Amino acid sequence: MRFLKQAAWVLAVVTLLPQAWAENSTRTGGYTIHHNALTTDSLPVQVATAYGIQRSKSRALLNVSVLHDKPGGGMGTPVRAEIRAVARTLYGQIRPIEMREIVEDKAIYYIADFPVAHREALRFELEVMPQGGRYPLRASMRHEFYTD
């Protein structure tokens, strides 16, 4: 159990640190949706093993978390959500992405891993229905993967 808590913390750090460099979040409807994508070879071995993720330059990880914003600012509260994710290629092809939920203590994340090609640019479109929310929220981001 302690290992899984540590793995969740490492996953949070690995996936949220890049947001400090390029803010990958969307604020809408009283929620902040954090979203990030990276190749799985950058995950620590322990994290990949704990979550059954194959480490590879040709596989990507999409990570999404939803926070209910606090009045007056500050870090919001993690909430469960139903997340529908698709990736669009530059040619307009749509690839559905199956997200899975990870809950560790108070942290809630949604992740998916999938194959990618070198210099593949994907536009991720997210439809997020927070638990207790009144309507679905939308977020999107673009990411180009380098696998060579």
Buried (B, 14 or more C-beta within 10 A) or exposed (E): EEEEEBBBBBBBEBBBEBBEEEEBBBEEBBBBBBBBBBBBBEBBEEBBEBBEBEBBBBBBBBBBBBBBBEEEEEEBEBBBBBBBBBBBEEEEEEBEBEBEEBEBEEBBBBBBBBEBEEEBEBBBBBBBBBEEBEEBBEBBBEBEBEBE
